[in-house]
Amino acid sequence: MDLASLRIETERLILRPPRVEDFDAYAAKMADAEATRFTGGQQVRSVAWRSFLASAGAWMIQGFSMFSVIEKASGRWLGRLGPWYPEGWPGTEVGWGLVRDAWGKGYAHEGSAAAIDWAFAHLGWSEVIHSIHPDNHASQALAKRLGSTCRGPGKLPAPYEASPIEIWGQTREQWQRRARP
């Protein structure tokens, strides 16, 4: 797979692997306490750099990771979403995290639906999950809108093992049968 040419387009978004020019916006998002409340918490710039590189490295080693989400109209980096499956993870996840001023505009749904299509088509996954904090009602609503159901409590690997999560998910067959908007 040629990562430089990998690009998924939706009506309003471009999903592509991260590039170095995405880092400043990524670091700003990771410094935002509210935007990171349910995804491990704030990170100073040097730690954000390492987590940014972990995602880029996953593309090289695993052949997938979260996509950078680019707004077509402006070219602006809005966040990241997509497939995620690090060591010890509770399942093959499609997750999301956008900058706060992109919340409530349907971008996470639009991009996540495209990422789920891509994961099933290109990675051969039999299911997708979403690891969601029990208090993260916005992500629960998005998971429902995507057709996922709550499967109950789950556990993340260290150093996040103390963070409560619920596993939301669906099979490839459920995804393929769902009504498309």
TABEL-V636556 format. One line per field, one symbol per residue. ss: DSSP state (a for helix, b for strand, c for the rest). phi: phi as a letter, one per 20 degrees, with the letter a starting at -180 (. if undefined). A space follows every 50 residues. Layout:
ss->???
phi->???
//
This chain:
ss->ccaaaccbbcccbbbbcccaaaaaaaaaaaccccccccccccccaaaaaa aaaaaaaaaaaacccbbbbbbcccccbbbbbbbbccccccccbbbbbbca aaccccaaaaaaaaaaaaaaaaacccbbbbbbccccaaaaaaaaaaccbb bbbbccccccccccbbbbbbbaaaaaacccc
phi->.effdfbdddgdcddbgfcgfefgffffffeegffdgdcongcfgffgff ffffffffgfeenaafefddfgfdmffdqbapfbbfgnffrfdddbadfg fefmdnfffgffffffgffffddmfebcccecfgeeffffffgfffnecf eofcbefgedfeffcdedaaegffffeffef
//
